[in-house]
Amino acid sequence: MKLIIILELFINYILLTLFNTHMLQLNSYFFRKHFKWMRKNWKKILIQTILILPTVIICINNKILNGVLIIILGISILYNMPKRNSKISLKFTGRVKRLLVTDILVFTILMSILGIKNYITEKLIILNICSNIIILLANFINSPIEFLVRKRYIDSAKKILNEMPNLLVIGITGSYGKTSMKNFLYSVLSEKYEVLKTPKNYNTTMGVVKTIREELKPTHQIFLCEMGATKLGDIKEICDIVNPKLGVITSIGPQHLESFKNIENVIKTKFELADSVEKNGGTIFLNYDNEFIKNKSLNMKKITYGLNNKELDYNSYNLESSSKGLKFKTVDKNKEEVKELKTKLIGKHNIVNITGAIAVADFLGVPSKKIVSKIREIQNVKHRLELVPKGPVTIIDDSYNANPISSKSAIDTLSEFKGVKIIVTPGLIELGKEQEKYNYEFGKYMARVCDYIFLVGTDNYEAMLKGIKEENYKEENIFKVNLPQEAVSKILEWKLQEEVIVLLENDLPDNYNL
């Protein structure tokens, strides 16, 4: 029986190590961020520990007790098994492989340090309990190596770019809308140029570097570089590698305030792109519907775009909305050329992004007919105001990382539909000290539009509920659920006679899916 227990302890340690590695990866290998995650998820860590503790009685030579321990360890193994439905799965990158090798070395050293080889079971118990600490120790040991690896990769990416002097790099950043803008630009610019874009959410420094090293070819003429940021200097770091000649700032809003601390730091960081473009003698494209962008003083070549404003360089107007998409017109102030456009997309902010894409495409000489044709074909980015028919219900899936401004925009989009309007949301996250305030205001805003409200989880429940009740909303139309799927299932059971529109706004405030 002891052999079975030893085997189970080994398996459990491996699973714990993979879990802790996964969490560390999601926390970008930052100690402070990981410790914060540990504090927030102490219950998960406590359960993992409790399931191991009974094994301390292994020294008692009792078959019944040993049988019980085998069962408990089996439960622990099942509990620590990787979740199939993880939102973001563990990626076995080079860094992860190096981390796991170091973890094995630390594990082996500690096994030898802890005492006589005959006490293997006891040592395994201790190491299981300390698995989180061991992976952090391995991460610390690897820090100098990772610094050198990172530098080598960055230098390699710079060398590739230096060998392509005619490559036009377009930097794209914003608190929201940057992925949509990247995809819109890729669609219209590909009509004339060979274009490479950063894939998915490869908008960090190393994501950009990876794209350059693995995907950039000599035949590419344009590189669309999405630039994300969580702190001051993040955009500058990417710009210093790629040296963008054109830049697009899609939006600025209160997002990632936990790391940025305040909106002023968000503004400074996003405009690091403008600083780099100016240094390279280029042009910046600015969404002037955004007050933070509009109010920023710039003495450089810029092109402005937005909605219903004749003073802008590119202005879209006469918006006609339906469940099939949008019709609108766009005019170039300098050419006075009017484009009549259709798109399958919904939401005014999508039209703002399309307008920005038109401005860049015009600037780069893409024919108007090609632009109009491509915009008609554009498909929405998944989980960003994506229309998903589900039987008698139309779902507007806007579950990707909402913020105070985009969430209100999504509700505005919902308000344009006829029928029963329902919202399902866990609220807004990563807003630091302002989170309660913003969720209170969000509650008030949804109460003015939505016929039914489903609040998901507990993190922001009280703040949103307070805001909803402030609007004298019917309490019987407010529901609390643990998961968005619960809400959708309940709505489908209602079998309402009218057309039903369900807005899924933001995802659960946890990438880890514990």
PyMOL commands that set and color helices and strands:
alter all, ss='L'
color gray80, all
select helices_A, chain A and resi 2-26+31-40+42-50+53-59+63-80+94-113+117-129+131-162+178-189+205-215+234-242+257-260+263-270+272-279+291-294+348-363+368-377+404-415+432-447+461-470+475-477+484-494
alter helices_A, ss='H'
color red, helices_A
select strands_A, chain A and resi 168-173+195-197+222-226+246-249+283-287+302-307+314-322+325-332+337-343+386-390+393-398+420-425+452-456+478-481+500-505
alter strands_A, ss='S'
color yellow, strands_A
deselect
rebuild
show_as cartoon
